[in-house]
């Protein structure tokens, strides 16, 4: 299972900083940077949550401090995998530069869901 703490020594952040399951929704918190060096680890961690009974996953980006093109690609990749397996995975609470990158690419409704209000 996933660690419930930041574990960035073997691979760079972001990592799953925490998660909980309640009322049929799995909430996940990421921390650090989502870039070329870290995005593979993020995908691995989030892939572990896919399958089983997870039908809704909310990935909180509030503690993510940086997001580059490979990070965006990885977010889209894990979201596609989730949806292919019948799981609604959306990202929430982007801040600062992370929100700006998502907005500049016009991906608010894709990554943050149709209910997102900018």
ROLO-586899 format. One record per atom (N, C-alpha, C): residue number from 1; residue in three letters; atom name; x, y, z. Coordinates in nm, 3 decimals, always signed. Layout:
REM ROLO-586899
num:NUM | residu:Ala | atome:CA | east:X | north:Y | up:Z;
...
//
This chain:
REM ROLO-586899
num:1 | residu:Unk | atome:N | east:+0.084 | north:-0.118 | up:+0.000;
num:1 | residu:Unk | atome:CA | east:+0.000 | north:+0.000 | up:+0.000;
num:1 | residu:Unk | atome:C | east:+0.088 | north:+0.124 | up:+0.000;
num:2 | residu:Unk | atome:N | east:+0.029 | north:+0.237 | up:-0.015;
num:2 | residu:Unk | atome:CA | east:+0.101 | north:+0.362 | up:-0.023;
num:2 | residu:Unk | atome:C | east:+0.147 | north:+0.410 | up:+0.113;
num:3 | residu:Unk | atome:N | east:+0.254 | north:+0.483 | up:+0.110;
num:3 | residu:Unk | atome:CA | east:+0.301 | north:+0.547 | up:+0.232;
num:3 | residu:Unk | atome:C | east:+0.206 | north:+0.659 | up:+0.269;
num:4 | residu:Unk | atome:N | east:+0.198 | north:+0.689 | up:+0.395;
num:4 | residu:Unk | atome:CA | east:+0.113 | north:+0.798 | up:+0.440;
num:4 | residu:Unk | atome:C | east:+0.197 | north:+0.919 | up:+0.478;
num:5 | residu:Unk | atome:N | east:+0.313 | north:+0.933 | up:+0.415;
num:5 | residu:Unk | atome:CA | east:+0.402 | north:+1.045 | up:+0.442;
num:5 | residu:Unk | atome:C | east:+0.480 | north:+1.079 | up:+0.316;
num:6 | residu:Unk | atome:N | east:+0.542 | north:+1.195 | up:+0.314;
num:6 | residu:Unk | atome:CA | east:+0.628 | north:+1.230 | up:+0.201;
num:6 | residu:Unk | atome:C | east:+0.753 | north:+1.144 | up:+0.205;
num:7 | residu:Unk | atome:N | east:+0.783 | north:+1.080 | up:+0.096;
num:7 | residu:Unk | atome:CA | east:+0.902 | north:+0.994 | up:+0.089;
num:7 | residu:Unk | atome:C | east:+0.980 | north:+1.031 | up:-0.036;
num:8 | residu:Unk | atome:N | east:+1.056 | north:+1.137 | up:-0.031;
num:8 | residu:Unk | atome:CA | east:+1.121 | north:+1.186 | up:-0.151;
num:8 | residu:Unk | atome:C | east:+1.269 | north:+1.148 | up:-0.162;
num:9 | residu:Unk | atome:N | east:+1.321 | north:+1.061 | up:-0.076;
num:9 | residu:Unk | atome:CA | east:+1.464 | north:+1.032 | up:-0.083;
num:9 | residu:Unk | atome:C | east:+1.501 | north:+0.946 | up:-0.203;
num:10 | residu:Unk | atome:N | east:+1.420 | north:+0.847 | up:-0.241;
num:10 | residu:Unk | atome:CA | east:+1.453 | north:+0.761 | up:-0.352;
num:10 | residu:Unk | atome:C | east:+1.409 | north:+0.818 | up:-0.486;
num:11 | residu:Unk | atome:N | east:+1.310 | north:+0.899 | up:-0.483;
num:11 | residu:Unk | atome:CA | east:+1.267 | north:+0.966 | up:-0.603;
num:11 | residu:Unk | atome:C | east:+1.212 | north:+1.102 | up:-0.561;
num:12 | residu:Unk | atome:N | east:+1.223 | north:+1.196 | up:-0.648;
num:12 | residu:Unk | atome:CA | east:+1.184 | north:+1.332 | up:-0.613;
num:12 | residu:Unk | atome:C | east:+1.035 | north:+1.342 | up:-0.591;
num:13 | residu:Unk | atome:N | east:+0.995 | north:+1.441 | up:-0.514;
num:13 | residu:Unk | atome:CA | east:+0.854 | north:+1.468 | up:-0.494;
num:13 | residu:Unk | atome:C | east:+0.794 | north:+1.503 | up:-0.629;
num:14 | residu:Unk | atome:N | east:+0.668 | north:+1.490 | up:-0.658;
num:14 | residu:Unk | atome:CA | east:+0.565 | north:+1.472 | up:-0.559;
num:14 | residu:Unk | atome:C | east:+0.550 | north:+1.326 | up:-0.521;
num:15 | residu:Unk | atome:N | east:+0.504 | north:+1.310 | up:-0.409;
num:15 | residu:Unk | atome:CA | east:+0.467 | north:+1.179 | up:-0.362;
num:15 | residu:Unk | atome:C | east:+0.332 | north:+1.192 | up:-0.296;
num:16 | residu:Unk | atome:N | east:+0.274 | north:+1.079 | up:-0.272;
num:16 | residu:Unk | atome:CA | east:+0.149 | north:+1.082 | up:-0.199;
num:16 | residu:Unk | atome:C | east:+0.183 | north:+1.120 | up:-0.056;
num:17 | residu:Unk | atome:N | east:+0.140 | north:+1.237 | up:-0.016;
num:17 | residu:Unk | atome:CA | east:+0.168 | north:+1.286 | up:+0.118;
num:17 | residu:Unk | atome:C | east:+0.068 | north:+1.229 | up:+0.217;
num:18 | residu:Unk | atome:N | east:-0.046 | north:+1.189 | up:+0.170;
num:18 | residu:Unk | atome:CA | east:-0.147 | north:+1.129 | up:+0.255;
num:18 | residu:Unk | atome:C | east:-0.268 | north:+1.091 | up:+0.174;
num:19 | residu:Unk | atome:N | east:-0.348 | north:+1.004 | up:+0.228;
num:19 | residu:Unk | atome:CA | east:-0.471 | north:+0.968 | up:+0.163;
num:19 | residu:Unk | atome:C | east:-0.568 | north:+0.912 | up:+0.265;
num:20 | residu:Unk | atome:N | east:-0.697 | north:+0.920 | up:+0.232;
num:20 | residu:Unk | atome:CA | east:-0.799 | north:+0.859 | up:+0.316;
num:20 | residu:Unk | atome:C | east:-0.918 | north:+0.824 | up:+0.229;
num:21 | residu:Unk | atome:N | east:-0.992 | north:+0.727 | up:+0.274;
num:21 | residu:Unk | atome:CA | east:-1.111 | north:+0.685 | up:+0.204;
num:21 | residu:Unk | atome:C | east:-1.230 | north:+0.710 | up:+0.294;
num:22 | residu:Unk | atome:N | east:-1.330 | north:+0.778 | up:+0.240;
num:22 | residu:Unk | atome:CA | east:-1.451 | north:+0.807 | up:+0.316;
num:22 | residu:Unk | atome:C | east:-1.568 | north:+0.823 | up:+0.221;
num:23 | residu:Unk | atome:N | east:-1.678 | north:+0.763 | up:+0.256;
num:23 | residu:Unk | atome:CA | east:-1.802 | north:+0.777 | up:+0.180;
num:23 | residu:Unk | atome:C | east:-1.784 | north:+0.748 | up:+0.031;
num:24 | residu:Unk | atome:N | east:-1.707 | north:+0.646 | up:-0.002;
num:24 | residu:Unk | atome:CA | east:-1.688 | north:+0.608 | up:-0.141;
num:24 | residu:Unk | atome:C | east:-1.593 | north:+0.694 | up:-0.222;
num:25 | residu:Unk | atome:N | east:-1.529 | north:+0.790 | up:-0.157;
num:25 | residu:Unk | atome:CA | east:-1.434 | north:+0.878 | up:-0.226;
num:25 | residu:Unk | atome:C | east:-1.297 | north:+0.863 | up:-0.160;
num:26 | residu:Unk | atome:N | east:-1.195 | north:+0.843 | up:-0.241;
num:26 | residu:Unk | atome:CA | east:-1.058 | north:+0.840 | up:-0.192;
num:26 | residu:Unk | atome:C | east:-0.998 | north:+0.979 | up:-0.214;
num:27 | residu:Unk | atome:N | east:-0.952 | north:+1.040 | up:-0.105;
num:27 | residu:Unk | atome:CA | east:-0.887 | north:+1.170 | up:-0.113;
num:27 | residu:Unk | atome:C | east:-0.737 | north:+1.148 | up:-0.100;
num:28 | residu:Unk | atome:N | east:-0.662 | north:+1.211 | up:-0.190;
num:28 | residu:Unk | atome:CA | east:-0.517 | north:+1.196 | up:-0.195;
num:28 | residu:Unk | atome:C | east:-0.454 | north:+1.335 | up:-0.195;
num:29 | residu:Unk | atome:N | east:-0.346 | north:+1.351 | up:-0.118;
num:29 | residu:Unk | atome:CA | east:-0.273 | north:+1.477 | up:-0.117;
num:29 | residu:Unk | atome:C | east:-0.134 | north:+1.453 | up:-0.172;
num:30 | residu:Unk | atome:N | east:-0.095 | north:+1.538 | up:-0.269;
num:30 | residu:Unk | atome:CA | east:+0.040 | north:+1.533 | up:-0.324;
num:30 | residu:Unk | atome:C | east:+0.120 | north:+1.649 | up:-0.266;
num:31 | residu:Unk | atome:N | east:+0.252 | north:+1.632 | up:-0.261;
num:31 | residu:Unk | atome:CA | east:+0.338 | north:+1.742 | up:-0.216;
num:31 | residu:Unk | atome:C | east:+0.460 | north:+1.750 | up:-0.307;
num:32 | residu:Unk | atome:N | east:+0.517 | north:+1.868 | up:-0.319;
num:32 | residu:Unk | atome:CA | east:+0.641 | north:+1.887 | up:-0.394;
num:32 | residu:Unk | atome:C | east:+0.619 | north:+1.929 | up:-0.537;
num:33 | residu:Unk | atome:N | east:+0.707 | north:+1.881 | up:-0.624;
num:33 | residu:Unk | atome:CA | east:+0.708 | north:+1.920 | up:-0.765;
num:33 | residu:Unk | atome:C | east:+0.667 | north:+1.803 | up:-0.854;
num:34 | residu:Unk | atome:N | east:+0.585 | north:+1.833 | up:-0.952;
num:34 | residu:Unk | atome:CA | east:+0.550 | north:+1.733 | up:-1.053;
num:34 | residu:Unk | atome:C | east:+0.627 | north:+1.772 | up:-1.180;
num:35 | residu:Unk | atome:N | east:+0.736 | north:+1.701 | up:-1.203;
num:35 | residu:Unk | atome:CA | east:+0.822 | north:+1.729 | up:-1.318;
num:35 | residu:Unk | atome:C | east:+0.876 | north:+1.599 | up:-1.375;
num:36 | residu:Unk | atome:N | east:+0.968 | north:+1.608 | up:-1.468;
num:36 | residu:Unk | atome:CA | east:+1.022 | north:+1.490 | up:-1.534;
num:36 | residu:Unk | atome:C | east:+1.079 | north:+1.390 | up:-1.433;
num:37 | residu:Unk | atome:N | east:+1.147 | north:+1.441 | up:-1.333;
num:37 | residu:Unk | atome:CA | east:+1.213 | north:+1.353 | up:-1.235;
num:37 | residu:Unk | atome:C | east:+1.115 | north:+1.283 | up:-1.142;
num:38 | residu:Unk | atome:N | east:+0.999 | north:+1.341 | up:-1.122;
num:38 | residu:Unk | atome:CA | east:+0.909 | north:+1.287 | up:-1.020;
num:38 | residu:Unk | atome:C | east:+0.779 | north:+1.228 | up:-1.074;
num:39 | residu:Unk | atome:N | east:+0.744 | north:+1.260 | up:-1.196;
num:39 | residu:Unk | atome:CA | east:+0.611 | north:+1.224 | up:-1.244;
num:39 | residu:Unk | atome:C | east:+0.590 | north:+1.072 | up:-1.253;
num:40 | residu:Unk | atome:N | east:+0.693 | north:+0.996 | up:-1.284;
num:40 | residu:Unk | atome:CA | east:+0.679 | north:+0.850 | up:-1.293;
num:40 | residu:Unk | atome:C | east:+0.640 | north:+0.793 | up:-1.157;
num:41 | residu:Unk | atome:N | east:+0.704 | north:+0.841 | up:-1.051;
num:41 | residu:Unk | atome:CA | east:+0.670 | north:+0.795 | up:-0.917;
num:41 | residu:Unk | atome:C | east:+0.528 | north:+0.831 | up:-0.878;
num:42 | residu:Unk | atome:N | east:+0.485 | north:+0.950 | up:-0.917;
num:42 | residu:Unk | atome:CA | east:+0.348 | north:+0.991 | up:-0.890;
num:42 | residu:Unk | atome:C | east:+0.249 | north:+0.897 | up:-0.958;
num:43 | residu:Unk | atome:N | east:+0.275 | north:+0.866 | up:-1.085;
num:43 | residu:Unk | atome:CA | east:+0.186 | north:+0.777 | up:-1.159;
num:43 | residu:Unk | atome:C | east:+0.182 | north:+0.640 | up:-1.092;
num:44 | residu:Unk | atome:N | east:+0.297 | north:+0.588 | up:-1.052;
num:44 | residu:Unk | atome:CA | east:+0.301 | north:+0.459 | up:-0.984;
num:44 | residu:Unk | atome:C | east:+0.217 | north:+0.460 | up:-0.857;
num:45 | residu:Unk | atome:N | east:+0.233 | north:+0.565 | up:-0.777;
num:45 | residu:Unk | atome:CA | east:+0.157 | north:+0.575 | up:-0.652;
num:45 | residu:Unk | atome:C | east:+0.007 | north:+0.582 | up:-0.678;
num:46 | residu:Unk | atome:N | east:-0.033 | north:+0.666 | up:-0.773;
num:46 | residu:Unk | atome:CA | east:-0.176 | north:+0.680 | up:-0.801;
num:46 | residu:Unk | atome:C | east:-0.233 | north:+0.556 | up:-0.867;
num:47 | residu:Unk | atome:N | east:-0.153 | north:+0.488 | up:-0.950;
num:47 | residu:Unk | atome:CA | east:-0.199 | north:+0.363 | up:-1.012;
num:47 | residu:Unk | atome:C | east:-0.235 | north:+0.258 | up:-0.906;
num:48 | residu:Unk | atome:N | east:-0.164 | north:+0.260 | up:-0.794;
num:48 | residu:Unk | atome:CA | east:-0.193 | north:+0.164 | up:-0.687;
num:48 | residu:Unk | atome:C | east:-0.333 | north:+0.183 | up:-0.629;
num:49 | residu:Unk | atome:N | east:-0.385 | north:+0.304 | up:-0.641;
num:49 | residu:Unk | atome:CA | east:-0.519 | north:+0.332 | up:-0.589;
num:49 | residu:Unk | atome:C | east:-0.629 | north:+0.292 | up:-0.687;
num:50 | residu:Unk | atome:N | east:-0.592 | north:+0.276 | up:-0.813;
num:50 | residu:Unk | atome:CA | east:-0.691 | north:+0.241 | up:-0.914;
num:50 | residu:Unk | atome:C | east:-0.731 | north:+0.095 | up:-0.900;
num:51 | residu:Unk | atome:N | east:-0.846 | north:+0.066 | up:-0.946;
num:51 | residu:Unk | atome:CA | east:-0.896 | north:-0.070 | up:-0.935;
num:51 | residu:Unk | atome:C | east:-0.967 | north:-0.090 | up:-0.803;
num:52 | residu:Unk | atome:N | east:-0.997 | north:-0.211 | up:-0.774;
num:52 | residu:Unk | atome:CA | east:-1.070 | north:-0.237 | up:-0.651;
num:52 | residu:Unk | atome:C | east:-1.202 | north:-0.166 | up:-0.650;
num:53 | residu:Unk | atome:N | east:-1.236 | north:-0.111 | up:-0.535;
num:53 | residu:Unk | atome:CA | east:-1.365 | north:-0.045 | up:-0.520;
num:53 | residu:Unk | atome:C | east:-1.359 | north:+0.106 | up:-0.539;
num:54 | residu:Unk | atome:N | east:-1.244 | north:+0.160 | up:-0.573;
num:54 | residu:Unk | atome:CA | east:-1.233 | north:+0.305 | up:-0.591;
num:54 | residu:Unk | atome:C | east:-1.309 | north:+0.349 | up:-0.715;
num:55 | residu:Unk | atome:N | east:-1.415 | north:+0.424 | up:-0.693;
num:55 | residu:Unk | atome:CA | east:-1.494 | north:+0.477 | up:-0.803;
num:55 | residu:Unk | atome:C | east:-1.479 | north:+0.627 | up:-0.816;
num:56 | residu:Unk | atome:N | east:-1.423 | north:+0.690 | up:-0.713;
num:56 | residu:Unk | atome:CA | east:-1.400 | north:+0.835 | up:-0.717;
num:56 | residu:Unk | atome:C | east:-1.273 | north:+0.866 | up:-0.639;
num:57 | residu:Unk | atome:N | east:-1.181 | north:+0.935 | up:-0.705;
num:57 | residu:Unk | atome:CA | east:-1.055 | north:+0.976 | up:-0.642;
num:57 | residu:Unk | atome:C | east:-1.039 | north:+1.126 | up:-0.663;
num:58 | residu:Unk | atome:N | east:-1.011 | north:+1.197 | up:-0.557;
num:58 | residu:Unk | atome:CA | east:-0.985 | north:+1.340 | up:-0.560;
num:58 | residu:Unk | atome:C | east:-0.839 | north:+1.361 | up:-0.520;
num:59 | residu:Unk | atome:N | east:-0.760 | north:+1.418 | up:-0.609;
num:59 | residu:Unk | atome:CA | east:-0.617 | north:+1.439 | up:-0.585;
num:59 | residu:Unk | atome:C | east:-0.593 | north:+1.587 | up:-0.558;
num:60 | residu:Unk | atome:N | east:-0.559 | north:+1.619 | up:-0.435;
num:60 | residu:Unk | atome:CA | east:-0.540 | north:+1.757 | up:-0.391;
num:60 | residu:Unk | atome:C | east:-0.400 | north:+1.805 | up:-0.428;
num:61 | residu:Unk | atome:N | east:-0.395 | north:+1.917 | up:-0.502;
num:61 | residu:Unk | atome:CA | east:-0.268 | north:+1.973 | up:-0.549;
num:61 | residu:Unk | atome:C | east:-0.221 | north:+2.093 | up:-0.467;
num:62 | residu:Unk | atome:N | east:-0.287 | north:+2.124 | up:-0.356;
num:62 | residu:Unk | atome:CA | east:-0.257 | north:+2.245 | up:-0.280;
num:62 | residu:Unk | atome:C | east:-0.110 | north:+2.255 | up:-0.238;
num:63 | residu:Unk | atome:N | east:-0.046 | north:+2.142 | up:-0.209;
num:63 | residu:Unk | atome:CA | east:+0.094 | north:+2.143 | up:-0.165;
num:63 | residu:Unk | atome:C | east:+0.193 | north:+2.117 | up:-0.278;
num:64 | residu:Unk | atome:N | east:+0.145 | north:+2.115 | up:-0.401;
num:64 | residu:Unk | atome:CA | east:+0.233 | north:+2.099 | up:-0.517;
num:64 | residu:Unk | atome:C | east:+0.284 | north:+2.237 | up:-0.555;
num:65 | residu:Unk | atome:N | east:+0.416 | north:+2.250 | up:-0.565;
num:65 | residu:Unk | atome:CA | east:+0.480 | north:+2.380 | up:-0.585;
num:65 | residu:Unk | atome:C | east:+0.524 | north:+2.408 | up:-0.728;
num:66 | residu:Unk | atome:N | east:+0.520 | north:+2.305 | up:-0.814;
num:66 | residu:Unk | atome:CA | east:+0.568 | north:+2.321 | up:-0.952;
num:66 | residu:Unk | atome:C | east:+0.504 | north:+2.214 | up:-1.037;
num:67 | residu:Unk | atome:N | east:+0.476 | north:+2.248 | up:-1.163;
num:67 | residu:Unk | atome:CA | east:+0.416 | north:+2.153 | up:-1.256;
num:67 | residu:Unk | atome:C | east:+0.468 | north:+2.185 | up:-1.396;
num:68 | residu:Unk | atome:N | east:+0.536 | north:+2.088 | up:-1.458;
num:68 | residu:Unk | atome:CA | east:+0.586 | north:+2.111 | up:-1.594;
num:68 | residu:Unk | atome:C | east:+0.509 | north:+2.024 | up:-1.694;
num:69 | residu:Unk | atome:N | east:+0.552 | north:+2.026 | up:-1.820;
num:69 | residu:Unk | atome:CA | east:+0.481 | north:+1.954 | up:-1.925;
num:69 | residu:Unk | atome:C | east:+0.476 | north:+1.804 | up:-1.900;
num:70 | residu:Unk | atome:N | east:+0.584 | north:+1.746 | up:-1.850;
num:70 | residu:Unk | atome:CA | east:+0.582 | north:+1.602 | up:-1.823;
num:70 | residu:Unk | atome:C | east:+0.487 | north:+1.572 | up:-1.707;
num:71 | residu:Unk | atome:N | east:+0.478 | north:+1.664 | up:-1.613;
num:71 | residu:Unk | atome:CA | east:+0.383 | north:+1.647 | up:-1.503;
num:71 | residu:Unk | atome:C | east:+0.240 | north:+1.653 | up:-1.551;
num:72 | residu:Unk | atome:N | east:+0.211 | north:+1.747 | up:-1.641;
num:72 | residu:Unk | atome:CA | east:+0.077 | north:+1.755 | up:-1.700;
num:72 | residu:Unk | atome:C | east:+0.046 | north:+1.625 | up:-1.772;
num:73 | residu:Unk | atome:N | east:+0.141 | north:+1.577 | up:-1.851;
num:73 | residu:Unk | atome:CA | east:+0.120 | north:+1.452 | up:-1.924;
num:73 | residu:Unk | atome:C | east:+0.093 | north:+1.335 | up:-1.831;
num:74 | residu:Unk | atome:N | east:+0.164 | north:+1.331 | up:-1.720;
num:74 | residu:Unk | atome:CA | east:+0.144 | north:+1.223 | up:-1.623;
num:74 | residu:Unk | atome:C | east:+0.008 | north:+1.233 | up:-1.554;
num:75 | residu:Unk | atome:N | east:-0.034 | north:+1.354 | up:-1.524;
num:75 | residu:Unk | atome:CA | east:-0.168 | north:+1.374 | up:-1.465;
num:75 | residu:Unk | atome:C | east:-0.276 | north:+1.325 | up:-1.562;
num:76 | residu:Unk | atome:N | east:-0.261 | north:+1.362 | up:-1.688;
num:76 | residu:Unk | atome:CA | east:-0.357 | north:+1.318 | up:-1.790;
num:76 | residu:Unk | atome:C | east:-0.353 | north:+1.166 | up:-1.807;
num:77 | residu:Unk | atome:N | east:-0.234 | north:+1.108 | up:-1.803;
num:77 | residu:Unk | atome:CA | east:-0.218 | north:+0.963 | up:-1.818;
num:77 | residu:Unk | atome:C | east:-0.291 | north:+0.888 | up:-1.706;
num:78 | residu:Unk | atome:N | east:-0.267 | north:+0.926 | up:-1.582;
num:78 | residu:Unk | atome:CA | east:-0.330 | north:+0.855 | up:-1.471;
num:78 | residu:Unk | atome:C | east:-0.480 | north:+0.878 | up:-1.471;
num:79 | residu:Unk | atome:N | east:-0.523 | north:+0.995 | up:-1.513;
num:79 | residu:Unk | atome:CA | east:-0.666 | north:+1.023 | up:-1.521;
num:79 | residu:Unk | atome:C | east:-0.732 | north:+0.935 | up:-1.627;
num:80 | residu:Unk | atome:N | east:-0.667 | north:+0.920 | up:-1.743;
num:80 | residu:Unk | atome:CA | east:-0.721 | north:+0.833 | up:-1.849;
num:80 | residu:Unk | atome:C | east:-0.731 | north:+0.688 | up:-1.801;
num:81 | residu:Unk | atome:N | east:-0.627 | north:+0.640 | up:-1.733;
num:81 | residu:Unk | atome:CA | east:-0.629 | north:+0.503 | up:-1.681;
num:81 | residu:Unk | atome:C | east:-0.743 | north:+0.484 | up:-1.582;
num:82 | residu:Unk | atome:N | east:-0.761 | north:+0.581 | up:-1.496;
num:82 | residu:Unk | atome:CA | east:-0.867 | north:+0.573 | up:-1.396;
num:82 | residu:Unk | atome:C | east:-1.003 | north:+0.564 | up:-1.465;
num:83 | residu:Unk | atome:N | east:-1.027 | north:+0.653 | up:-1.557;
num:83 | residu:Unk | atome:CA | east:-1.156 | north:+0.657 | up:-1.626;
num:83 | residu:Unk | atome:C | east:-1.180 | north:+0.531 | up:-1.709;
num:84 | residu:Unk | atome:N | east:-1.076 | north:+0.477 | up:-1.768;
num:84 | residu:Unk | atome:CA | east:-1.090 | north:+0.352 | up:-1.842;
num:84 | residu:Unk | atome:C | east:-1.133 | north:+0.238 | up:-1.750;
num:85 | residu:Unk | atome:N | east:-1.096 | north:+0.247 | up:-1.623;
num:85 | residu:Unk | atome:CA | east:-1.134 | north:+0.146 | up:-1.526;
num:85 | residu:Unk | atome:C | east:-1.261 | north:+0.179 | up:-1.451;
num:86 | residu:Unk | atome:N | east:-1.333 | north:+0.284 | up:-1.494;
num:86 | residu:Unk | atome:CA | east:-1.459 | north:+0.320 | up:-1.431;
num:86 | residu:Unk | atome:C | east:-1.446 | north:+0.406 | up:-1.308;
num:87 | residu:Unk | atome:N | east:-1.332 | north:+0.469 | up:-1.290;
num:87 | residu:Unk | atome:CA | east:-1.308 | north:+0.554 | up:-1.173;
num:87 | residu:Unk | atome:C | east:-1.301 | north:+0.700 | up:-1.216;
num:88 | residu:Unk | atome:N | east:-1.372 | north:+0.786 | up:-1.145;
num:88 | residu:Unk | atome:CA | east:-1.369 | north:+0.929 | up:-1.172;
num:88 | residu:Unk | atome:C | east:-1.257 | north:+0.991 | up:-1.090;
num:89 | residu:Unk | atome:N | east:-1.146 | north:+1.026 | up:-1.155;
num:89 | residu:Unk | atome:CA | east:-1.031 | north:+1.087 | up:-1.088;
num:89 | residu:Unk | atome:C | east:-1.021 | north:+1.231 | up:-1.133;
num:90 | residu:Unk | atome:N | east:-1.024 | north:+1.323 | up:-1.038;
num:90 | residu:Unk | atome:CA | east:-1.004 | north:+1.465 | up:-1.069;
num:90 | residu:Unk | atome:C | east:-0.901 | north:+1.523 | up:-0.973;
num:91 | residu:Unk | atome:N | east:-0.837 | north:+1.627 | up:-1.020;
num:91 | residu:Unk | atome:CA | east:-0.739 | north:+1.701 | up:-0.940;
num:91 | residu:Unk | atome:C | east:-0.809 | north:+1.823 | up:-0.883;
num:92 | residu:Unk | atome:N | east:-0.772 | north:+1.861 | up:-0.761;
num:92 | residu:Unk | atome:CA | east:-0.838 | north:+1.973 | up:-0.694;
num:92 | residu:Unk | atome:C | east:-0.736 | north:+2.069 | up:-0.633;
num:93 | residu:Unk | atome:N | east:-0.780 | north:+2.188 | up:-0.602;
num:93 | residu:Unk | atome:CA | east:-0.705 | north:+2.288 | up:-0.526;
num:93 | residu:Unk | atome:C | east:-0.568 | north:+2.327 | up:-0.580;
num:94 | residu:Unk | atome:N | east:-0.552 | north:+2.344 | up:-0.711;
num:94 | residu:Unk | atome:CA | east:-0.422 | north:+2.391 | up:-0.759;
num:94 | residu:Unk | atome:C | east:-0.399 | north:+2.533 | up:-0.710;
num:95 | residu:Unk | atome:N | east:-0.276 | north:+2.566 | up:-0.678;
num:95 | residu:Unk | atome:CA | east:-0.240 | north:+2.699 | up:-0.628;
num:95 | residu:Unk | atome:C | east:-0.126 | north:+2.757 | up:-0.713;
num:96 | residu:Unk | atome:N | east:-0.116 | north:+2.888 | up:-0.714;
num:96 | residu:Unk | atome:CA | east:-0.003 | north:+2.958 | up:-0.775;
num:96 | residu:Unk | atome:C | east:+0.029 | north:+2.913 | up:-0.916;
num:97 | residu:Unk | atome:N | east:+0.157 | north:+2.879 | up:-0.936;
num:97 | residu:Unk | atome:CA | east:+0.206 | north:+2.843 | up:-1.069;
num:97 | residu:Unk | atome:C | east:+0.137 | north:+2.718 | up:-1.122;
num:98 | residu:Unk | atome:N | east:+0.098 | north:+2.627 | up:-1.034;
num:98 | residu:Unk | atome:CA | east:+0.030 | north:+2.506 | up:-1.077;
num:98 | residu:Unk | atome:C | east:-0.105 | north:+2.541 | up:-1.139;
num:99 | residu:Unk | atome:N | east:-0.181 | north:+2.627 | up:-1.074;
num:99 | residu:Unk | atome:CA | east:-0.309 | north:+2.672 | up:-1.128;
num:99 | residu:Unk | atome:C | east:-0.289 | north:+2.747 | up:-1.259;
num:100 | residu:Unk | atome:N | east:-0.183 | north:+2.826 | up:-1.265;
num:100 | residu:Unk | atome:CA | east:-0.154 | north:+2.905 | up:-1.385;
num:100 | residu:Unk | atome:C | east:-0.123 | north:+2.816 | up:-1.504;
num:101 | residu:Unk | atome:N | east:-0.042 | north:+2.714 | up:-1.484;
num:101 | residu:Unk | atome:CA | east:-0.007 | north:+2.622 | up:-1.593;
num:101 | residu:Unk | atome:C | east:-0.132 | north:+2.550 | up:-1.644;
num:102 | residu:Unk | atome:N | east:-0.213 | north:+2.501 | up:-1.553;
num:102 | residu:Unk | atome:CA | east:-0.336 | north:+2.431 | up:-1.592;
num:102 | residu:Unk | atome:C | east:-0.427 | north:+2.525 | up:-1.672;
num:103 | residu:Unk | atome:N | east:-0.437 | north:+2.649 | up:-1.625;
num:103 | residu:Unk | atome:CA | east:-0.520 | north:+2.748 | up:-1.692;
num:103 | residu:Unk | atome:C | east:-0.465 | north:+2.785 | up:-1.830;
num:104 | residu:Unk | atome:N | east:-0.335 | north:+2.809 | up:-1.840;
num:104 | residu:Unk | atome:CA | east:-0.274 | north:+2.845 | up:-1.968;
num:104 | residu:Unk | atome:C | east:-0.293 | north:+2.737 | up:-2.074;
num:105 | residu:Unk | atome:N | east:-0.296 | north:+2.612 | up:-2.029;
num:105 | residu:Unk | atome:CA | east:-0.315 | north:+2.502 | up:-2.122;
num:105 | residu:Unk | atome:C | east:-0.462 | north:+2.472 | up:-2.150;
num:106 | residu:Unk | atome:N | east:-0.549 | north:+2.543 | up:-2.080;
num:106 | residu:Unk | atome:CA | east:-0.693 | north:+2.523 | up:-2.100;
num:106 | residu:Unk | atome:C | east:-0.742 | north:+2.388 | up:-2.052;
num:107 | residu:Unk | atome:N | east:-0.679 | north:+2.336 | up:-1.947;
num:107 | residu:Unk | atome:CA | east:-0.712 | north:+2.203 | up:-1.899;
num:107 | residu:Unk | atome:C | east:-0.795 | north:+2.201 | up:-1.770;
num:108 | residu:Unk | atome:N | east:-0.852 | north:+2.316 | up:-1.733;
num:108 | residu:Unk | atome:CA | east:-0.929 | north:+2.320 | up:-1.608;
num:108 | residu:Unk | atome:C | east:-1.041 | north:+2.217 | up:-1.609;
num:109 | residu:Unk | atome:N | east:-1.122 | north:+2.215 | up:-1.714;
num:109 | residu:Unk | atome:CA | east:-1.237 | north:+2.125 | up:-1.715;
num:109 | residu:Unk | atome:C | east:-1.195 | north:+1.979 | up:-1.729;
num:110 | residu:Unk | atome:N | east:-1.078 | north:+1.954 | up:-1.788;
num:110 | residu:Unk | atome:CA | east:-1.030 | north:+1.817 | up:-1.805;
num:110 | residu:Unk | atome:C | east:-0.972 | north:+1.765 | up:-1.673;
num:111 | residu:Unk | atome:N | east:-0.873 | north:+1.834 | up:-1.618;
num:111 | residu:Unk | atome:CA | east:-0.806 | north:+1.786 | up:-1.498;
num:111 | residu:Unk | atome:C | east:-0.886 | north:+1.812 | up:-1.371;
num:112 | residu:Unk | atome:N | east:-0.954 | north:+1.927 | up:-1.366;
num:112 | residu:Unk | atome:CA | east:-1.020 | north:+1.967 | up:-1.244;
num:112 | residu:Unk | atome:C | east:-1.169 | north:+1.930 | up:-1.242;
num:113 | residu:Unk | atome:N | east:-1.218 | north:+1.879 | up:-1.352;
num:113 | residu:Unk | atome:CA | east:-1.357 | north:+1.836 | up:-1.358;
num:113 | residu:Unk | atome:C | east:-1.450 | north:+1.943 | up:-1.409;
num:114 | residu:Unk | atome:N | east:-1.563 | north:+1.899 | up:-1.457;
num:114 | residu:Unk | atome:CA | east:-1.661 | north:+1.990 | up:-1.516;
num:114 | residu:Unk | atome:C | east:-1.720 | north:+2.086 | up:-1.415;
num:115 | residu:Unk | atome:N | east:-1.719 | north:+2.049 | up:-1.287;
num:115 | residu:Unk | atome:CA | east:-1.779 | north:+2.133 | up:-1.183;
num:115 | residu:Unk | atome:C | east:-1.682 | north:+2.240 | up:-1.131;
num:116 | residu:Unk | atome:N | east:-1.558 | north:+2.238 | up:-1.181;
num:116 | residu:Unk | atome:CA | east:-1.458 | north:+2.335 | up:-1.133;
num:116 | residu:Unk | atome:C | east:-1.504 | north:+2.477 | up:-1.161;
num:117 | residu:Unk | atome:N | east:-1.484 | north:+2.560 | up:-1.062;
num:117 | residu:Unk | atome:CA | east:-1.516 | north:+2.702 | up:-1.078;
num:117 | residu:Unk | atome:C | east:-1.390 | north:+2.782 | up:-1.055;
num:118 | residu:Unk | atome:N | east:-1.339 | north:+2.845 | up:-1.161;
num:118 | residu:Unk | atome:CA | east:-1.215 | north:+2.917 | up:-1.154;
num:118 | residu:Unk | atome:C | east:-1.229 | north:+3.046 | up:-1.090;
//
